[in-house]
Amino acid sequence: MKLVTLKNNQLARVEGQQAILFEHVGGMLGLIQAGRAGLNIAKNANNPVQPFDLADVTAPIKNPSKIMAIGKNYAEHALETHSDIPTSPILFTIFPTSIIGHGELVTWRHSLTQQVDYEAELAVIIGRTARHVNEADALDYLFGYSCANDVSARDLQYRDKQWVRAKSLDTFCPLGPYIITADEIPDPQTLDIRCFINGEQMQSSNTRHMIFSVAYLISFLSQAFTLLPGDIILTGTPEGVGKFRNPPLFRDDGDEMVVEIERVGRLVNHCRKEA
């Protein structure tokens, strides 16, 4: 199923050019927490129906208990940063207040950062409580997939010597437009992933090039702490980010950023640099 959250806080199942509306207590997070019952509500909704318009969507999920992100999870990206290829996942967190939806503005103050960068990433959404999960069983704990842009303030990232502030500025985690339920993508390691800036392709790879697979990441993280329904994992970005181009290429006012992931969606956001 292809699920969205609309700006009026209603939920919808998207089929072609139609949105089949339904409601659930707690919105998308409540639906995920309801498990199989929530999926059945989404699957069996049959009215009302309205024409689907991407302009009507907001972030599919806004209030997860945590967003976990993986650094340098594609070998070519690690190499472009002049780093060794990781032998264990590099984990950092992103604050949920940074989430915005498709079509919303990524904004920042020029006085805070002058090096705003893009990172196309596959986002995975946990579907049920996971603790000490085996890698072989890990995909059974997924609710679905979405597109994400791990927008990064590179000057803050390198000045702070850690990544949380640089990755968690308000509006710096575009997500959506859809959640594609896990049954639609049995193998998440087969997906083309691309990023376009102002129509020019900057990143192009496939999730098979991840160093640590989605299943491995779920298992790895669950050994350390409990993953809850609705939690989001950003699985890393491929090579081609702006920071390591020659010359470096950072975002400016009015720029368009597009993340495309095969079978998952196309996430579009524009930039607004504030005085």
TIVEX-209992 format. One record per atom (N, C-alpha, C): x, y, z; residue in one letter. Coordinates in steps of 0.001 Angstrom, whole numbers, plus 500000, padded with zeros to 6 digits. Layout:
XYZA
...
This chain:
500833498804500000M
500000500000500000M
500872501251500000M
500323502282499416K
500963503592499400K
500125504502500302K
500696504910501438L
499964505662502450L
500510507078502567L
499622508025502818V
500016509423502993V
499261510025504171V
499826511100504688T
499129511972505635T
498837513276504917T
497580513692504938L
497172514928504279L
497289516100505239L
497300517305504678K
497491518505505492K
496345518741506459K
495178518144506198N
494061518261507146N
494116517161508216N
495266516448508260N
495546515385509239N
494790514092508966N
494060514028507865Q
493474512751507477Q
494539511853506854Q
494310510561506931L
495168509590506283L
494516509147504980L
495335508627504068A
494769508155502807A
495631507033502243A
494947506124501558R
495610505116500730R
495533505602499291R
496694505685498647V
496743506216497287V
496716505065496298V
495779505151495356E
495679504176494276E
495535504948492973E
496590504931492173G
496570505700490937G
496417507177491233G
495392507782490693Q
495132509211490876Q
494061509475491919Q
493770508468492753Q
492737508643493765Q
493303508436495169Q
492747509175496109A
493069509031497522A
491837508512498242A
491975507355498876I
490882506777499649I
491109507193501102I
490248508045501607L
490453508665502907L
490002507749504037L
490716507864505169F
490283507197506394F
490930507905507567F
490480507559508748E
491002508184509964E
491493507116510919E
492439507519511760H
492898506633512826H
493346507481513998H
492984507071515194V
493383507801516397V
494913507850516445V
495447509056516600G
496888509204516653G
497551509333515309G
496754509438514239G
497316509639512916G
498133508444512446G
499147508718511615M
499958507643511060M
500700506881512150M
501196507591513160L
501893506899514245L
500944505950514965L
499724506400515232G
498742505528515864G
498414504322515008G
498340504538513687L
498075503435512768L
499194502394512849L
500444502856512849I
501584501939512922I
501580501196514250I
501299501905515324Q
501289501282516650Q
500190500227516762Q
499138500347515972A
498033499384516018A
498372498068515333A
499513498017514637G
499967496767514039G
499059496277512929G
498774494980512933R
497977494378511876R
496588495004511776R
496000495375512917A
494679496005512890A
494722497328512141A
495799498099512351G
495938499363511638G
496087499159510143G
496890498181509759L
497052497883508334L
495723497469507706L
494922496702508433N
493627496275507903N
492693497462507702N
492746498429508612I
491912499623508444I
492302500351507164I
493617500512506953A
494085501194505745A
493721500409504494A
493888499109504548K
493649498263503376K
492178498207503003K
491306498210503984N
489874498007503731N
489090499304503597N
489742500450503807A
489030501722503631A
488533501820502190A
487296502239502011N
486756502330500649N
486009503618500359N
485899504514501355N
485308505810501082N
485584506727502262N
485505508052502058P
485281508710500772P
486530508687499896P
486314508956498606V
487399508972497629V
487485510369497027V
488710510867496852Q
488892512163496215Q
490094512092495276Q
490169512980494282P
491357513015493422P
492601513262494266P
493684512527493951F
494910512675494717F
495761513793494140F
496239514663495020D
497097515772494629D
498257515836495618D
499488515747495114L
500653515810495995L
500716517107496788L
500059518155496287A
500053519418497014A
499312519310498339A
498526518244498510D
497733518085499722D
498467517336500832D
499666516787500554V
500311515927501543V
501223516722502458V
501442516150503628T
502453516634504555T
503352515444504883T
504266515596505834A
505139514480506187A
504282513294506615A
504580512093506131P
503730510943506454P
503697510629507935P
504800510853508622I
504851510671510071I
505708511786510644I
505218512427511700K
505887513622512211K
506470513472513607K
506000512515514351N
506364512483515778N
506864511122516230N
507837510536515531P
508397509268516013P
509153509485517314P
509317508416518075S
510067508565519322S
511531508875519053S
512052508412517898K
513439508708517564K
513688508512516076K
514657509285515585I
515190509102514238I
516660508726514399I
517019507557513868M
518401507083513906M
518958507159512489M
520185507605512351A
520775507774511030A
522149507131510999A
522513506647509817I
523761505916509647I
524678506715508728I
525880506969509195G
526853507718508419G
527731506806507575G
528084507290506378K
529077506631505517K
528743505160505253K
527482504895504905N
527036503520504709N
527123503063503251N
527692503882502384Y
528033503487501024Y
529540503683500876Y
530240502668500385A
531700502711500341A
532207503909499555A
531574504198498400E
532047505303497578E
531859506649498274E
530823506765499097H
530652508003499862H
531719508115500944H
532005507005501627A
533079507040502619A
534390507476501972A
534675506945500788L
535929507274500110L
535960508733499668L
534814509288499224E
534829510683498792E
535054511634499970E
534765511180501188T
535029512003502378T
536451511811502902T
537251511016502166H
538639510721502549H
538693509959503870H
537706509070504061S
537612508265505274S
537833506796504946S
538185506033505965D
538212504587505814D
536787504063505687D
536636502935505012I
535327502300504930I
534975501729506302I
533817502090506862P
533488501648508225P
533397500131508342P
533832499630509489T
533683498209509802T
532528497963510755T
531923499028511226S
530737498967512085S
529895500191511786S
528567500106511878P
527739501266511555P
528083502491512391P
528140503643511726I
528341504932512384I
526953505510512654I
526598505630513906L
525243506009514292L
525198507421514852L
524193508191514410F
523891509468515047F
522377509632515069F
521914510615515807T
520474510838515931T
520095512159515285T
518835512246514899I
518251513464514345I
516989513764515154I
516789515005515520F
515614515350516314F
514349515316515447F
513257514737515968P
512012514668515185P
511453516031514783P
511811517098515497T
511328518434515148T
511878518930513819T
512841518204513239S
513396518605511946S
512577518093510770S
511583517236511015I
510821516615509926I
509907517627509236I
509945517619507903I
508966518330507089I
508521517383505969I
507521517793505205G
506983516945504162G
507360517385502765G
506910516610501797H
507067516923500383H
506490518304500093H
507246519111499351G
506769520429498957G
506996521526499977G
507437521179501165E
507688522190502191E
509099522755502053E
509305523947502592L
510569524654502437L
511606524186503454L
512821523936502974V
513981523769503842V
514553525163504077V
514581525596505323T
514974526973505630T
516138526995506620T
516943528035506518W
518030528232507481W
518415529709507500W
519002530118508596R
519507531480508727R
520958531529508248R
521254532496507405H
522617532637506870H
523627532851507984H
523188533482509088S
524100533728510203S
524461532444510944S
523686531373510748L
523952530113511444L
524788529168510600L
524471529049509317T
525215528142508440T
525280528696507027T
526408528492506385Q
526591528867504981Q
526944527654504123Q
526827526440504678Q
527216525241503951Q
526132524158504072Q
524996524409503453V
523868523480503509V
524005522472502358V
523926521206502697D
524176520128501744D
522984519177501710D
522927518351500673Y
521855517379500446Y
522390515970500664Y
521528515040501041E
521873513626501140E
520612512792500894E
520515512182499735A
519390511295499432A
519532509996500219A
518457509575500890E
518530508373501722E
517209507600501702E
517332506283501795L
516174505422502027L
515845505438503519L
514613505810503842A
514147505784505236A
513337504518505456A
513584503839506570V
512785502670506927V
512060502969508236V
510817502517508306I
509954502796509456I
509654501486510169I
509974501464511457I
509758500270512269I
508254500064512494I
507823498790512429G
506403498489512549G
505985497863513864G
506930497227514570R
506598496664515878R
507840496663516767R
507608496586518058T
508703496696519024T
509785495659518733T
511018496139518650A
512147495277518294A
513239495403519351A
513603494270519912R
514679494224520912R
515420492909520736R
516753492980520583H
517587491786520401H
517095490949519215H
516912491604518075V
516372490955516886V
517500490304516091V
517258489102515592N
518206488450514702N
518133489075513318N
519270489146512631E
519288489723511286E
518342488974510354E
518256487666510493A
517403486866509608A
515929487224509751A
515539487739510912D
514140488072511175D
513862489569511091D
514883490364510841A
514785491807511049A
513739492468510159A
513625492054508907L
512679492716508006L
511234492484508420L
510979491484509262D
509625491244509760D
509161492358510698D
510090493189511153Y
509766494257512094Y
509512495591511392Y
509547495593510072L
509366496823509317L
507897497107509029L
507535498380509093F
506230498815508612F
506314499235507151F
507373499975506807G
507463500425505430G
508676501281505163G
508642501939503991Y
509778502698503468Y
509313504065502997Y
510241505021503033S
509955506350502514S
511248506962501990S
511109508078501274C
512269508855500835C
512627509872501916C
513916510120502065A
514372511131503015A
515528511916502409A
515667513142502871N
516804513990502521N
517453514421503832N
518614513855504105D
519336514174505343D
520121515465505127D
519396516588505129V
520023517890504894V
521027518167506014V
522191518694505636S
523305518784506580S
523983520148506489S
524183520770507640A
524958522015507721A
526423521627507925A
527180521572506832R
528531521010506912R
529460521826507802R
529325523150507795D
530207523946508640D
529954523642510116D
528690523475510507L
528388523099511888L
528874521681512183L
528689520784511228Q
529086519390511414Q
530577519271511725Q
531389519980510969Y
532832519849511166Y
533337520730512298Y
532646521820512570R
533032522671513698R
532691522023515030R
531518521373515096D
531065520784516357D
531785519483516696D
532373518828515699K
533045517529515881K
532054516406516179K
530777516672516048Q
529726515661516102Q
528581516185515255Q
527593515341514992W
526703515639513873W
525282516045514248W
524916515997515514V
523503516148515865V
522970517527515492V
523675518588515863R
523163519924515569R
523089520155514060R
524118519762513342A
524179520000511901A
523079519279511147A
522602518168511695K
521604517346511019K
520183517592511527K
520042518368512599S
518742518466513269S
518137519860513244S
518680520761512442L
518055522079512354L
516615521922511883L
515753522815512349D
514358522779511918D
514288522742510391D
513462521864509858T
513200521643508421T
514268520798507738T
515262520286508454F
516395519613507808F
516181518114507606F
514953517613507821C
514692516196507552C
513422516045506705C
513474516438505424P
512338516167504546P
512079514668504439P
510798514298504470L
510400512893504483L
509121512736503665L
509057511675502838G
507812511407502118G
508045511218500623G
507044511490499790P
505689511887500175P
504885510752500803P
505317509493500516Y
504531508327500903Y
505286507479501918Y
504539506588502563I
505104505378503147I
504626504222502280I
505562503454501753I
505246502247501003I
505359501078501971I
504287500342502184T
504310499278503185T
505303498185502787T
505836497524503801A
506957496609503610A
506653495470502658A
505384495042502601D
505049493929501720D
505224494259500248D
505272495553499915E
505447495967498530E
506903495870498072E
507837495821499024I
509266495783498692I
509911494674499520I
509834493432499068P
510391492328499857P
511888492444500097P
512634493034499149D
514082493163499301D
514476494626499134D
514783495321500233P
515137496737500130P
516529496996499568P
517280495938499275Q
518646496102498759Q
518682496020497236Q
517620496468496586T
517536496382495125T
517074497694494500T
517130498808495213L
516447500024494803L
517416501079494276L
517149501593493087D
517912502736492595D
517595503959493441D
518623504771493729I
518456505972494534I
519214507117493866I
518538508259493718R
519126509394493019R
518762510696493716R
519594511709493478C
519297513067493940C
519566514037492792C
518647514984492618F
518781516022491602F
518742517384492284F
519632518267491862I
519638519646492338I
519375520550491142I
518266521291491211N
517873522170490108N
517871521425488770N
517402520173488822G
517267519372487621G
518507518612487201G
519648518841487843E
520897518167487497E
521149517008488453E
521412515830487906Q
521651514660488752Q
522979514783489485Q
522924514628490807M
524105514727491645M
524491513396492285M
523510512563492588Q
523757511261493192Q
523007510203492398Q
523646509058492199S
522998507942491527S
523661506653491990S
522887505790492628S
523434504547493138S
522290503548493286S
522544502494494017N
521547501476494292N
521763500989495714N
520680500658496401T
520805500253497806T
521588498963497988T
521853498220496907R
522707497036497038R
524133497418497417R
524484498691497230H
525835499143497545H
525987499576499000H
524927499464499798M
525080499735501231M
526119498794501829M
526922499320502718I
527875498478503448I
527120497590504423I
526179498188505138F
525363497468506124F
523915497499505647F
523343496332505433S
522000496229504875S
520942496712505869S
519736496913505364V
518619497304506226V
518424496276507338V
518433495004506994A
518239493961508003A
519347494002509048A
520581494184508609Y
521695494247509560Y
521532495445510494Y
521127496592509943L
520996497791510773L
519920497618511835L
518785497039511461I
517729496818512445I
518239495912513565I
518899494832513194S
519433493914514195S
520475494607515064S
521399495316514429F
522476496008515150F
521911497007516158F
520986497837515716L
520433498855516605L
519632498229517740L
518909497154517438S
518054496536518448S
518848495849519554S
520118495580519324Q
520937495016520392Q
521234496056521468Q
521186497332521087A
521562498399522013A
520367499046522688A
519281499211521959F
518108499855522539F
516856499406521802F
515737499577522470T
514459499120521934T
513994500031520808T
513666499432519678L
513066500153518561L
511553500073518699L
510897501220518580L
509457501303518790L
508725501518517475L
507464501106517396P
506682501362516184P
506704502843515815P
507004503112514564G
507098504489514081G
508492505052514087G
509445504406514762D
510833504868514730D
511362504815513298D
512232505752512977I
512743505892511613I
514252505667511611I
514725504912510629I
516154504748510404I
516470505310509023I
517373506300508972L
517910506778507706L
519161505968507415L
519200505315506268T
520150504231506038T
521446504655505347T
521667505959505201G
522911506442504625G
522740506948503205G
523701507748502776T
523632508367501449T
524768507882500565T
524536507778499264P
525619507413498352P
526517508608498033P
527516508349497205E
528473509388496825E
527801510476495996E
528453511652495972G
527973512749495148G
527456513943495915G
527650513981497225V
527167515118498008V
527965516374497647V
527401517526497973G
528008518791497566G
529321519125498240G
529467518748499498K
530648519101500275K
531936518649499601K
531911517480498963F
533145516888498470F
533288516980496950F
532506517871496339R
532704518169494930R
533829519202494782R
534330519317493589N
535418520271493323N
534981521232492214N
534584522467492580P
534557523019493927P
533329522529494697P
533303522717496025P
532126522317496812P
530868523030496311P
529744522363496447L
528477522865495931L
527448522851497052L
527136524025497605F
526190524123498700F
524895524770498223F
523827524581499008R
522498525050498627R
522371526555498819R
521502527132497984D
521256528565498032D
519750528807497973D
519371530027498209D
517965530408498206D
517324530061496861D
516187529371496900G
515450529032495706G
515812527704495074G
516873527053495531D
517277525772494950D
516200524708495145D
516114523807494177E
515225522656494268E
516044521407494539E
515613520610495522M
516246519328495842M
515222518222495618M
515622517194494876V
514731516075494574V
515427514775494954V
514755513950495747V
515222512603496070V
514281511618495390V
514833510720494587E
514042509695493917E
514555508330494330E
513645507463494777I
514002506092495107I
513015505171494397I
513568504249493657E
512761503313492885E
511707502635493757E
510463502651493292R
509328501989493928R
508916502637495254R
509621503687495669V
509307504340496948V
508711505716496736V
509265506503495807G
508668507808495570G
509658508855495120G
509145510070495033R
509918511239494591R
509608512385495540R
510608512806496281L
510480513818497328L
511093515118496838L
510296516185496798V
510748517472496263V
510626518543497339V
511708519299497519N
511701520434498455N
512524521574497877N
512111522786498176H
512878523954497775H
513536524597498997H
514527525410498733C
515351526009499786C
514995527468499994C
515061527899501235R
514853529302501573R
515925529733502581R
516840530556502104K
517880531107502981K
517369532409503561K
517285532462504879E
516725533640505552E
517824534613505921E
517493535894505854A
518463536929506190A
518781536872507674A
